[in-house]
Amino acid sequence: MSTIGKAGILFRDGMQKFYTWLAEAAGWVVVVMMLTVSYDVIMRYVFGAPTKWSLEFNEYLLCHHASFLK
């Protein structure tokens, strides 16, 4: 196998690891979004004290996710 072939394989493996990490990070961001929305719903309907930051925080996270789709 030539040097270019080995370099290509190393590049491909590195990109696969990067994309796997990126997918896991995106999954954790969705979990954080779910938890903050759940927290806001509980605070709003159970305690009558909605949070001021939950909606805006989730909007930023959603925009962050959308930027990965390009």
N, CA, C and O atoms as a Maestro MAE file, in Angstrom:
{
 s_m_m2io_version
 :::
 2.0.0
}

f_m_ct {
 s_m_title
 :::
 protein
 m_atom[280] {
  # First column is atom index #
  i_m_mmod_type
  r_m_x_coord
  r_m_y_coord
  r_m_z_coord
  i_m_residue_number
  s_m_chain_name
  s_m_pdb_residue_name
  s_m_pdb_atom_name
  i_m_atomic_number
  :::
  1 25 0.843 -1.175 0.000 1 A "MET " " N  " 7
  2 3 0.000 0.000 0.000 1 A "MET " " CA " 6
  3 2 0.891 1.242 0.000 1 A "MET " " C  " 6
  4 15 1.884 1.311 0.724 1 A "MET " " O  " 8
  5 25 0.528 2.188 -0.799 2 A "SER " " N  " 7
  6 3 1.333 3.399 -0.910 2 A "SER " " CA " 6
  7 2 1.085 4.327 0.274 2 A "SER " " C  " 6
  8 15 0.161 4.124 1.061 2 A "SER " " O  " 8
  9 25 1.923 5.339 0.381 3 A "THR " " N  " 7
  10 3 1.801 6.312 1.466 3 A "THR " " CA " 6
  11 2 0.497 7.092 1.353 3 A "THR " " C  " 6
  12 15 -0.130 7.408 2.363 3 A "THR " " O  " 8
  13 25 0.093 7.400 0.135 4 A "ILE " " N  " 7
  14 3 -1.158 8.133 -0.053 4 A "ILE " " CA " 6
  15 2 -2.335 7.277 0.391 4 A "ILE " " C  " 6
  16 15 -3.293 7.800 0.960 4 A "ILE " " O  " 8
  17 25 -2.282 5.999 0.149 5 A "GLY " " N  " 7
  18 3 -3.346 5.102 0.591 5 A "GLY " " CA " 6
  19 2 -3.446 5.049 2.101 5 A "GLY " " C  " 6
  20 15 -4.546 5.072 2.652 5 A "GLY " " O  " 8
  21 25 -2.309 4.978 2.776 6 A "LYS " " N  " 7
  22 3 -2.318 4.958 4.243 6 A "LYS " " CA " 6
  23 2 -2.824 6.283 4.797 6 A "LYS " " C  " 6
  24 15 -3.570 6.315 5.776 6 A "LYS " " O  " 8
  25 25 -2.412 7.367 4.165 7 A "ALA " " N  " 7
  26 3 -2.871 8.686 4.612 7 A "ALA " " CA " 6
  27 2 -4.376 8.820 4.420 7 A "ALA " " C  " 6
  28 15 -5.070 9.383 5.267 7 A "ALA " " O  " 8
  29 25 -4.871 8.306 3.315 8 A "GLY " " N  " 7
  30 3 -6.312 8.359 3.066 8 A "GLY " " CA " 6
  31 2 -7.098 7.561 4.088 8 A "GLY " " C  " 6
  32 15 -8.160 7.988 4.541 8 A "GLY " " O  " 8
  33 25 -6.571 6.398 4.449 9 A "ILE " " N  " 7
  34 3 -7.234 5.570 5.453 9 A "ILE " " CA " 6
  35 2 -7.211 6.257 6.815 9 A "ILE " " C  " 6
  36 15 -8.208 6.245 7.537 9 A "ILE " " O  " 8
  37 25 -6.079 6.852 7.163 10 A "LEU " " N  " 7
  38 3 -5.990 7.575 8.437 10 A "LEU " " CA " 6
  39 2 -6.948 8.766 8.466 10 A "LEU " " C  " 6
  40 15 -7.587 9.036 9.483 10 A "LEU " " O  " 8
  41 25 -7.039 9.473 7.341 11 A "PHE " " N  " 7
  42 3 -7.953 10.611 7.251 11 A "PHE " " CA " 6
  43 2 -9.399 10.144 7.403 11 A "PHE " " C  " 6
  44 15 -10.181 10.745 8.139 11 A "PHE " " O  " 8
  45 25 -9.745 9.069 6.700 12 A "ARG " " N  " 7
  46 3 -11.105 8.539 6.777 12 A "ARG " " CA " 6
  47 2 -11.445 8.113 8.202 12 A "ARG " " C  " 6
  48 15 -12.529 8.419 8.698 12 A "ARG " " O  " 8
  49 25 -10.535 7.417 8.858 13 A "ASP " " N  " 7
  50 3 -10.774 6.977 10.229 13 A "ASP " " CA " 6
  51 2 -10.914 8.166 11.182 13 A "ASP " " C  " 6
  52 15 -11.756 8.158 12.080 13 A "ASP " " O  " 8
  53 25 -10.089 9.175 10.975 14 A "GLY " " N  " 7
  54 3 -10.191 10.379 11.803 14 A "GLY " " CA " 6
  55 2 -11.516 11.092 11.610 14 A "GLY " " C  " 6
  56 15 -12.118 11.564 12.574 14 A "GLY " " O  " 8
  57 25 -11.973 11.174 10.365 15 A "MET " " N  " 7
  58 3 -13.255 11.825 10.091 15 A "MET " " CA " 6
  59 2 -14.409 11.023 10.688 15 A "MET " " C  " 6
  60 15 -15.370 11.605 11.191 15 A "MET " " O  " 8
  61 25 -14.324 9.701 10.636 16 A "GLN " " N  " 7
  62 3 -15.374 8.879 11.236 16 A "GLN " " CA " 6
  63 2 -15.442 9.094 12.745 16 A "GLN " " C  " 6
  64 15 -16.529 9.172 13.316 16 A "GLN " " O  " 8
  65 25 -14.291 9.187 13.382 17 A "LYS " " N  " 7
  66 3 -14.271 9.443 14.823 17 A "LYS " " CA " 6
  67 2 -14.847 10.819 15.138 17 A "LYS " " C  " 6
  68 15 -15.590 10.985 16.105 17 A "LYS " " O  " 8
  69 25 -14.496 11.807 14.311 18 A "PHE " " N  " 7
  70 3 -15.016 13.160 14.511 18 A "PHE " " CA " 6
  71 2 -16.531 13.195 14.358 18 A "PHE " " C  " 6
  72 15 -17.220 13.795 15.182 18 A "PHE " " O  " 8
  73 25 -17.059 12.558 13.312 19 A "TYR " " N  " 7
  74 3 -18.504 12.551 13.088 19 A "TYR " " CA " 6
  75 2 -19.236 11.778 14.179 19 A "TYR " " C  " 6
  76 15 -20.348 12.144 14.557 19 A "TYR " " O  " 8
  77 25 -18.625 10.721 14.683 20 A "THR " " N  " 7
  78 3 -19.226 9.980 15.790 20 A "THR " " CA " 6
  79 2 -19.291 10.859 17.033 20 A "THR " " C  " 6
  80 15 -20.312 10.892 17.720 20 A "THR " " O  " 8
  81 25 -18.209 11.568 17.321 21 A "TRP " " N  " 7
  82 3 -18.195 12.476 18.469 21 A "TRP " " CA " 6
  83 2 -19.239 13.568 18.292 21 A "TRP " " C  " 6
  84 15 -19.945 13.913 19.240 21 A "TRP " " O  " 8
  85 25 -19.341 14.117 17.077 22 A "LEU " " N  " 7
  86 3 -20.297 15.181 16.800 22 A "LEU " " CA " 6
  87 2 -21.731 14.690 16.989 22 A "LEU " " C  " 6
  88 15 -22.567 15.412 17.532 22 A "LEU " " O  " 8
  89 25 -22.016 13.474 16.546 23 A "ALA " " N  " 7
  90 3 -23.360 12.912 16.716 23 A "ALA " " CA " 6
  91 2 -23.679 12.695 18.191 23 A "ALA " " C  " 6
  92 15 -24.802 12.957 18.623 23 A "ALA " " O  " 8
  93 25 -22.715 12.225 18.961 24 A "GLU " " N  " 7
  94 3 -22.938 12.040 20.394 24 A "GLU " " CA " 6
  95 2 -23.155 13.382 21.090 24 A "GLU " " C  " 6
  96 15 -24.017 13.496 21.962 24 A "GLU " " O  " 8
  97 25 -22.388 14.384 20.714 25 A "ALA " " N  " 7
  98 3 -22.560 15.716 21.304 25 A "ALA " " CA " 6
  99 2 -23.942 16.272 20.969 25 A "ALA " " C  " 6
  100 15 -24.595 16.866 21.827 25 A "ALA " " O  " 8
  101 25 -24.389 16.085 19.734 26 A "ALA " " N  " 7
  102 3 -25.718 16.556 19.343 26 A "ALA " " CA " 6
  103 2 -26.801 15.839 20.135 26 A "ALA " " C  " 6
  104 15 -27.800 16.448 20.517 26 A "ALA " " O  " 8
  105 25 -26.608 14.561 20.380 27 A "GLY " " N  " 7
  106 3 -27.568 13.818 21.192 27 A "GLY " " CA " 6
  107 2 -27.650 14.349 22.608 27 A "GLY " " C  " 6
  108 15 -28.738 14.449 23.175 27 A "GLY " " O  " 8
  109 25 -26.512 14.689 23.180 28 A "TRP " " N  " 7
  110 3 -26.509 15.237 24.538 28 A "TRP " " CA " 6
  111 2 -27.137 16.625 24.579 28 A "TRP " " C  " 6
  112 15 -27.764 16.994 25.573 28 A "TRP " " O  " 8
  113 25 -26.975 17.390 23.515 29 A "VAL " " N  " 7
  114 3 -27.619 18.708 23.466 29 A "VAL " " CA " 6
  115 2 -29.133 18.542 23.448 29 A "VAL " " C  " 6
  116 15 -29.849 19.312 24.088 29 A "VAL " " O  " 8
  117 25 -29.625 17.542 22.721 30 A "VAL " " N  " 7
  118 3 -31.067 17.279 22.702 30 A "VAL " " CA " 6
  119 2 -31.553 16.876 24.094 30 A "VAL " " C  " 6
  120 15 -32.638 17.280 24.512 30 A "VAL " " O  " 8
  121 25 -30.766 16.092 24.804 31 A "VAL " " N  " 7
  122 3 -31.130 15.709 26.176 31 A "VAL " " CA " 6
  123 2 -31.208 16.949 27.072 31 A "VAL " " C  " 6
  124 15 -32.131 17.079 27.876 31 A "VAL " " O  " 8
  125 25 -30.254 17.845 26.935 32 A "VAL " " N  " 7
  126 3 -30.274 19.088 27.726 32 A "VAL " " CA " 6
  127 2 -31.506 19.915 27.386 32 A "VAL " " C  " 6
  128 15 -32.146 20.477 28.274 32 A "VAL " " O  " 8
  129 25 -31.838 19.989 26.099 33 A "MET " " N  " 7
  130 3 -33.035 20.725 25.698 33 A "MET " " CA " 6
  131 2 -34.287 20.108 26.319 33 A "MET " " C  " 6
  132 15 -35.159 20.825 26.810 33 A "MET " " O  " 8
  133 25 -34.372 18.790 26.294 34 A "MET " " N  " 7
  134 3 -35.526 18.104 26.865 34 A "MET " " CA " 6
  135 2 -35.646 18.386 28.362 34 A "MET " " C  " 6
  136 15 -36.741 18.631 28.868 34 A "MET " " O  " 8
  137 25 -34.526 18.351 29.058 35 A "LEU " " N  " 7
  138 3 -34.548 18.594 30.503 35 A "LEU " " CA " 6
  139 2 -34.941 20.028 30.835 35 A "LEU " " C  " 6
  140 15 -35.689 20.261 31.785 35 A "LEU " " O  " 8
  141 25 -34.444 20.989 30.065 36 A "THR " " N  " 7
  142 3 -34.789 22.386 30.362 36 A "THR " " CA " 6
  143 2 -36.252 22.681 30.047 36 A "THR " " C  " 6
  144 15 -36.895 23.447 30.765 36 A "THR " " O  " 8
  145 25 -36.784 22.084 28.982 37 A "VAL " " N  " 7
  146 3 -38.205 22.279 28.681 37 A "VAL " " CA " 6
  147 2 -39.061 21.617 29.757 37 A "VAL " " C  " 6
  148 15 -40.064 22.184 30.188 37 A "VAL " " O  " 8
  149 25 -38.670 20.427 30.188 38 A "SER " " N  " 7
  150 3 -39.409 19.743 31.259 38 A "SER " " CA " 6
  151 2 -39.370 20.560 32.547 38 A "SER " " C  " 6
  152 15 -40.382 20.682 33.238 38 A "SER " " O  " 8
  153 25 -38.218 21.112 32.866 39 A "TYR " " N  " 7
  154 3 -38.085 21.953 34.057 39 A "TYR " " CA " 6
  155 2 -39.007 23.168 33.959 39 A "TYR " " C  " 6
  156 15 -39.661 23.539 34.933 39 A "TYR " " O  " 8
  157 25 -39.053 23.784 32.779 40 A "ASP " " N  " 7
  158 3 -39.899 24.955 32.596 40 A "ASP " " CA " 6
  159 2 -41.374 24.590 32.732 40 A "ASP " " C  " 6
  160 15 -42.143 25.335 33.339 40 A "ASP " " O  " 8
  161 25 -41.773 23.455 32.173 41 A "VAL " " N  " 7
  162 3 -43.170 23.025 32.280 41 A "VAL " " CA " 6
  163 2 -43.545 22.766 33.734 41 A "VAL " " C  " 6
  164 15 -44.620 23.169 34.178 41 A "VAL " " O  " 8
  165 25 -42.674 22.101 34.473 42 A "ILE " " N  " 7
  166 3 -42.948 21.835 35.891 42 A "ILE " " CA " 6
  167 2 -43.030 23.138 36.673 42 A "ILE " " C  " 6
  168 15 -43.939 23.322 37.483 42 A "ILE " " O  " 8
  169 25 -42.096 24.034 36.437 43 A "MET " " N  " 7
  170 3 -42.112 25.311 37.157 43 A "MET " " CA " 6
  171 2 -43.354 26.124 36.812 43 A "MET " " C  " 6
  172 15 -43.923 26.785 37.680 43 A "MET " " O  " 8
  173 25 -43.775 26.081 35.554 44 A "ARG " " N  " 7
  174 3 -44.916 26.885 35.121 44 A "ARG " " CA " 6
  175 2 -46.235 26.342 35.668 44 A "ARG " " C  " 6
  176 15 -47.034 27.098 36.220 44 A "ARG " " O  " 8
  177 25 -46.467 25.045 35.519 45 A "TYR " " N  " 7
  178 3 -47.786 24.505 35.844 45 A "TYR " " CA " 6
  179 2 -47.911 23.970 37.265 45 A "TYR " " C  " 6
  180 15 -49.013 23.945 37.812 45 A "TYR " " O  " 8
  181 25 -46.830 23.552 37.864 46 A "VAL " " N  " 7
  182 3 -46.913 23.034 39.231 46 A "VAL " " CA " 6
  183 2 -46.711 24.152 40.246 46 A "VAL " " C  " 6
  184 15 -47.452 24.252 41.225 46 A "VAL " " O  " 8
  185 25 -45.703 24.994 40.009 47 A "PHE " " N  " 7
  186 3 -45.373 26.037 40.981 47 A "PHE " " CA " 6
  187 2 -45.855 27.428 40.571 47 A "PHE " " C  " 6
  188 15 -45.788 28.364 41.368 47 A "PHE " " O  " 8
  189 25 -46.338 27.572 39.342 48 A "GLY " " N  " 7
  190 3 -46.831 28.867 38.893 48 A "GLY " " CA " 6
  191 2 -45.748 29.913 38.732 48 A "GLY " " C  " 6
  192 15 -46.027 31.110 38.803 48 A "GLY " " O  " 8
  193 25 -44.511 29.478 38.515 49 A "ALA " " N  " 7
  194 3 -43.383 30.407 38.374 49 A "ALA " " CA " 6
  195 2 -42.538 29.995 37.164 49 A "ALA " " C  " 6
  196 15 -41.545 29.284 37.311 49 A "ALA " " O  " 8
  197 25 -42.934 30.444 35.969 50 A "PRO " " N  " 7
  198 3 -42.169 30.043 34.783 50 A "PRO " " CA " 6
  199 2 -40.767 30.657 34.773 50 A "PRO " " C  " 6
  200 15 -40.532 31.727 35.333 50 A "PRO " " O  " 8
  201 25 -39.866 29.962 34.135 51 A "THR " " N  " 7
  202 3 -38.500 30.478 34.025 51 A "THR " " CA " 6
  203 2 -38.436 31.505 32.907 51 A "THR " " C  " 6
  204 15 -39.229 31.465 31.967 51 A "THR " " O  " 8
  205 25 -37.496 32.416 33.017 52 A "LYS " " N  " 7
  206 3 -37.317 33.442 31.992 52 A "LYS " " CA " 6
  207 2 -36.294 33.021 30.944 52 A "LYS " " C  " 6
  208 15 -36.262 33.583 29.849 52 A "LYS " " O  " 8
  209 25 -35.477 32.056 31.263 53 A "TRP " " N  " 7
  210 3 -34.340 31.728 30.420 53 A "TRP " " CA " 6
  211 2 -34.538 30.474 29.575 53 A "TRP " " C  " 6
  212 15 -33.805 30.278 28.605 53 A "TRP " " O  " 8
  213 25 -35.487 29.636 29.902 54 A "SER " " N  " 7
  214 3 -35.599 28.330 29.252 54 A "SER " " CA " 6
  215 2 -35.892 28.437 27.759 54 A "SER " " C  " 6
  216 15 -35.235 27.777 26.955 54 A "SER " " O  " 8
  217 25 -36.850 29.243 27.385 55 A "LEU " " N  " 7
  218 3 -37.213 29.359 25.975 55 A "LEU " " CA " 6
  219 2 -36.050 29.904 25.152 55 A "LEU " " C  " 6
  220 15 -35.721 29.354 24.101 55 A "LEU " " O  " 8
  221 25 -35.438 30.965 25.617 56 A "GLU " " N  " 7
  222 3 -34.324 31.557 24.879 56 A "GLU " " CA " 6
  223 2 -33.139 30.595 24.789 56 A "GLU " " C  " 6
  224 15 -32.503 30.490 23.740 56 A "GLU " " O  " 8
  225 25 -32.846 29.902 25.869 57 A "PHE " " N  " 7
  226 3 -31.757 28.927 25.887 57 A "PHE " " CA " 6
  227 2 -31.998 27.829 24.850 57 A "PHE " " C  " 6
  228 15 -31.082 27.448 24.121 57 A "PHE " " O  " 8
  229 25 -33.226 27.326 24.786 58 A "ASN " " N  " 7
  230 3 -33.542 26.280 23.822 58 A "ASN " " CA " 6
  231 2 -33.548 26.798 22.391 58 A "ASN " " C  " 6
  232 15 -33.218 26.054 21.468 58 A "ASN " " O  " 8
  233 25 -33.915 28.051 22.192 59 A "GLU " " N  " 7
  234 3 -33.831 28.631 20.854 59 A "GLU " " CA " 6
  235 2 -32.385 28.697 20.381 59 A "GLU " " C  " 6
  236 15 -32.094 28.394 19.224 59 A "GLU " " O  " 8
  237 25 -31.484 29.089 21.263 60 A "TYR " " N  " 7
  238 3 -30.065 29.124 20.903 60 A "TYR " " CA " 6
  239 2 -29.539 27.729 20.578 60 A "TYR " " C  " 6
  240 15 -28.799 27.548 19.611 60 A "TYR " " O  " 8
  241 25 -29.921 26.751 21.384 61 A "LEU " " N  " 7
  242 3 -29.470 25.386 21.120 61 A "LEU " " CA " 6
  243 2 -30.039 24.862 19.806 61 A "LEU " " C  " 6
  244 15 -29.352 24.149 19.075 61 A "LEU " " O  " 8
  245 25 -31.285 25.207 19.500 62 A "LEU " " N  " 7
  246 3 -31.890 24.775 18.248 62 A "LEU " " CA " 6
  247 2 -31.183 25.411 17.057 62 A "LEU " " C  " 6
  248 15 -30.960 24.744 16.046 62 A "LEU " " O  " 8
  249 25 -30.833 26.677 17.159 63 A "CYS " " N  " 7
  250 3 -30.070 27.340 16.087 63 A "CYS " " CA " 6
  251 2 -28.696 26.709 15.932 63 A "CYS " " C  " 6
  252 15 -28.191 26.568 14.818 63 A "CYS " " O  " 8
  253 25 -28.102 26.335 17.037 64 A "HIS " " N  " 7
  254 3 -26.803 25.667 16.999 64 A "HIS " " CA " 6
  255 2 -26.915 24.335 16.264 64 A "HIS " " C  " 6
  256 15 -26.045 23.989 15.465 64 A "HIS " " O  " 8
  257 25 -27.978 23.595 16.530 65 A "HIS " " N  " 7
  258 3 -28.198 22.330 15.829 65 A "HIS " " CA " 6
  259 2 -28.421 22.563 14.343 65 A "HIS " " C  " 6
  260 15 -27.898 21.822 13.510 65 A "HIS " " O  " 8
  261 25 -29.192 23.585 14.011 66 A "ALA " " N  " 7
  262 3 -29.483 23.857 12.604 66 A "ALA " " CA " 6
  263 2 -28.225 24.244 11.836 66 A "ALA " " C  " 6
  264 15 -28.134 23.990 10.635 66 A "ALA " " O  " 8
  265 25 -27.265 24.848 12.506 67 A "SER " " N  " 7
  266 3 -26.032 25.235 11.815 67 A "SER " " CA " 6
  267 2 -25.216 24.016 11.396 67 A "SER " " C  " 6
  268 15 -24.407 24.111 10.472 67 A "SER " " O  " 8
  269 25 -25.410 22.871 12.055 68 A "PHE " " N  " 7
  270 3 -24.700 21.655 11.668 68 A "PHE " " CA " 6
  271 2 -25.301 21.013 10.425 68 A "PHE " " C  " 6
  272 15 -24.659 20.165 9.806 68 A "PHE " " O  " 8
  273 25 -26.516 21.394 10.047 69 A "LEU " " N  " 7
  274 3 -27.168 20.777 8.897 69 A "LEU " " CA " 6
  275 2 -26.668 21.322 7.570 69 A "LEU " " C  " 6
  276 15 -26.905 20.715 6.526 69 A "LEU " " O  " 8
  277 25 -25.988 22.442 7.592 70 A "LYS " " N  " 7
  278 3 -25.527 23.054 6.343 70 A "LYS " " CA " 6
  279 2 -24.356 22.329 5.762 70 A "LYS " " C  " 6
  280 15 -23.849 22.719 4.710 70 A "LYS " " O  " 8
  :::
 }
 m_bond[279] {
  # First column is bond index #
  i_m_from
  i_m_to
  i_m_order
  :::
  1 1 2 1
  2 2 3 1
  3 3 4 2
  4 3 5 1
  5 5 6 1
  6 6 7 1
  7 7 8 2
  8 7 9 1
  9 9 10 1
  10 10 11 1
  11 11 12 2
  12 11 13 1
  13 13 14 1
  14 14 15 1
  15 15 16 2
  16 15 17 1
  17 17 18 1
  18 18 19 1
  19 19 20 2
  20 19 21 1
  21 21 22 1
  22 22 23 1
  23 23 24 2
  24 23 25 1
  25 25 26 1
  26 26 27 1
  27 27 28 2
  28 27 29 1
  29 29 30 1
  30 30 31 1
  31 31 32 2
  32 31 33 1
  33 33 34 1
  34 34 35 1
  35 35 36 2
  36 35 37 1
  37 37 38 1
  38 38 39 1
  39 39 40 2
  40 39 41 1
  41 41 42 1
  42 42 43 1
  43 43 44 2
  44 43 45 1
  45 45 46 1
  46 46 47 1
  47 47 48 2
  48 47 49 1
  49 49 50 1
  50 50 51 1
  51 51 52 2
  52 51 53 1
  53 53 54 1
  54 54 55 1
  55 55 56 2
  56 55 57 1
  57 57 58 1
  58 58 59 1
  59 59 60 2
  60 59 61 1
  61 61 62 1
  62 62 63 1
  63 63 64 2
  64 63 65 1
  65 65 66 1
  66 66 67 1
  67 67 68 2
  68 67 69 1
  69 69 70 1
  70 70 71 1
  71 71 72 2
  72 71 73 1
  73 73 74 1
  74 74 75 1
  75 75 76 2
  76 75 77 1
  77 77 78 1
  78 78 79 1
  79 79 80 2
  80 79 81 1
  81 81 82 1
  82 82 83 1
  83 83 84 2
  84 83 85 1
  85 85 86 1
  86 86 87 1
  87 87 88 2
  88 87 89 1
  89 89 90 1
  90 90 91 1
  91 91 92 2
  92 91 93 1
  93 93 94 1
  94 94 95 1
  95 95 96 2
  96 95 97 1
  97 97 98 1
  98 98 99 1
  99 99 100 2
  100 99 101 1
  101 101 102 1
  102 102 103 1
  103 103 104 2
  104 103 105 1
  105 105 106 1
  106 106 107 1
  107 107 108 2
  108 107 109 1
  109 109 110 1
  110 110 111 1
  111 111 112 2
  112 111 113 1
  113 113 114 1
  114 114 115 1
  115 115 116 2
  116 115 117 1
  117 117 118 1
  118 118 119 1
  119 119 120 2
  120 119 121 1
  121 121 122 1
  122 122 123 1
  123 123 124 2
  124 123 125 1
  125 125 126 1
  126 126 127 1
  127 127 128 2
  128 127 129 1
  129 129 130 1
  130 130 131 1
  131 131 132 2
  132 131 133 1
  133 133 134 1
  134 134 135 1
  135 135 136 2
  136 135 137 1
  137 137 138 1
  138 138 139 1
  139 139 140 2
  140 139 141 1
  141 141 142 1
  142 142 143 1
  143 143 144 2
  144 143 145 1
  145 145 146 1
  146 146 147 1
  147 147 148 2
  148 147 149 1
  149 149 150 1
  150 150 151 1
  151 151 152 2
  152 151 153 1
  153 153 154 1
  154 154 155 1
  155 155 156 2
  156 155 157 1
  157 157 158 1
  158 158 159 1
  159 159 160 2
  160 159 161 1
  161 161 162 1
  162 162 163 1
  163 163 164 2
  164 163 165 1
  165 165 166 1
  166 166 167 1
  167 167 168 2
  168 167 169 1
  169 169 170 1
  170 170 171 1
  171 171 172 2
  172 171 173 1
  173 173 174 1
  174 174 175 1
  175 175 176 2
  176 175 177 1
  177 177 178 1
  178 178 179 1
  179 179 180 2
  180 179 181 1
  181 181 182 1
  182 182 183 1
  183 183 184 2
  184 183 185 1
  185 185 186 1
  186 186 187 1
  187 187 188 2
  188 187 189 1
  189 189 190 1
  190 190 191 1
  191 191 192 2
  192 191 193 1
  193 193 194 1
  194 194 195 1
  195 195 196 2
  196 195 197 1
  197 197 198 1
  198 198 199 1
  199 199 200 2
  200 199 201 1
  201 201 202 1
  202 202 203 1
  203 203 204 2
  204 203 205 1
  205 205 206 1
  206 206 207 1
  207 207 208 2
  208 207 209 1
  209 209 210 1
  210 210 211 1
  211 211 212 2
  212 211 213 1
  213 213 214 1
  214 214 215 1
  215 215 216 2
  216 215 217 1
  217 217 218 1
  218 218 219 1
  219 219 220 2
  220 219 221 1
  221 221 222 1
  222 222 223 1
  223 223 224 2
  224 223 225 1
  225 225 226 1
  226 226 227 1
  227 227 228 2
  228 227 229 1
  229 229 230 1
  230 230 231 1
  231 231 232 2
  232 231 233 1
  233 233 234 1
  234 234 235 1
  235 235 236 2
  236 235 237 1
  237 237 238 1
  238 238 239 1
  239 239 240 2
  240 239 241 1
  241 241 242 1
  242 242 243 1
  243 243 244 2
  244 243 245 1
  245 245 246 1
  246 246 247 1
  247 247 248 2
  248 247 249 1
  249 249 250 1
  250 250 251 1
  251 251 252 2
  252 251 253 1
  253 253 254 1
  254 254 255 1
  255 255 256 2
  256 255 257 1
  257 257 258 1
  258 258 259 1
  259 259 260 2
  260 259 261 1
  261 261 262 1
  262 262 263 1
  263 263 264 2
  264 263 265 1
  265 265 266 1
  266 266 267 1
  267 267 268 2
  268 267 269 1
  269 269 270 1
  270 270 271 1
  271 271 272 2
  272 271 273 1
  273 273 274 1
  274 274 275 1
  275 275 276 2
  276 275 277 1
  277 277 278 1
  278 278 279 1
  279 279 280 2
  :::
 }
}
